[in-house]
Amino acid sequence: QNEMLRLATHVEKTRGMAQGKYIKPNFGDSKEKVAKIIVKAVEEGKNVAFVLNAKKETSYLFADILNCDFSKLFGDEINSNKDIENLHFIANLDENIGLPRIRQHATNITKELNETGIDIECITGGLDEYPITPRKAEEYLKEIKPDLVIVAGVPHALYVEELDCETIAVTDGPRLVQPLNELGYSHVIAELDAHSKTLGVDAIVDSDFGMMIRSVIEWELEEN
């Protein structure tokens, strides 16, 4: 636990908002514009990877961004996200790591995602290991060579500069938007009030960005 705390502090000081200089709040890119990039990429058969790298309870909000049914885009030929070969889900949802409460969060989220047809194909560690779980995510991403990567939760812990593709960060801090752009993310989304929205919950809660991705999927269906 102490080691994780030390590593978390290091991540904030070197890659987050504790770098010492004043960072003005910034509300990031247009959620609609970025949601359309994701939906279009999945539709076109591009290799798309969602990475959940979230901290404790806020995972209930950030997991919502993965919780979208892309199979609707393909009509009757595909019934579930599981059948979309170019769609990948990576998450720090190890159900055997951390205090019982933390493990329970991981169990709750995994169960809910499974119900939407989402299988986590690479488990990177536990919900309180977010400073180090990106190492495993990075290894896996190098293997699957994605065209687009979405990192939700603590995206600054992932070495985005080592990825050779389009990238989207979803953060809970308006003051993290600028540092994330500087690290090299192509697009940055700010998800407000993550802490207050997830206080005392035990199920996935709606995120603004998750709702936007689901809306874009519905709009696509209406157009076609």
Secondary structure, DSSP 4 states (H G I P E B T S, - for coil): -HHHHHHHHHHHHHHSS-SSS------BS-HHHHHHHHHHHHHTT--EEEEEE--GGGHHHHGGGT---GGGGGGGG--SGGG-TTEEEEE---TTSSSHHHHHHHHHHHHHHHHTT---SEE---TT-TTTHHHHHHHHHHHH--SEEEEEESGGGS-GGG--SEEEEEES-GGGHHHHHHHT-SEEEE-TTHHHHTTT--S----HHHHHHHHHHHHHHHH-
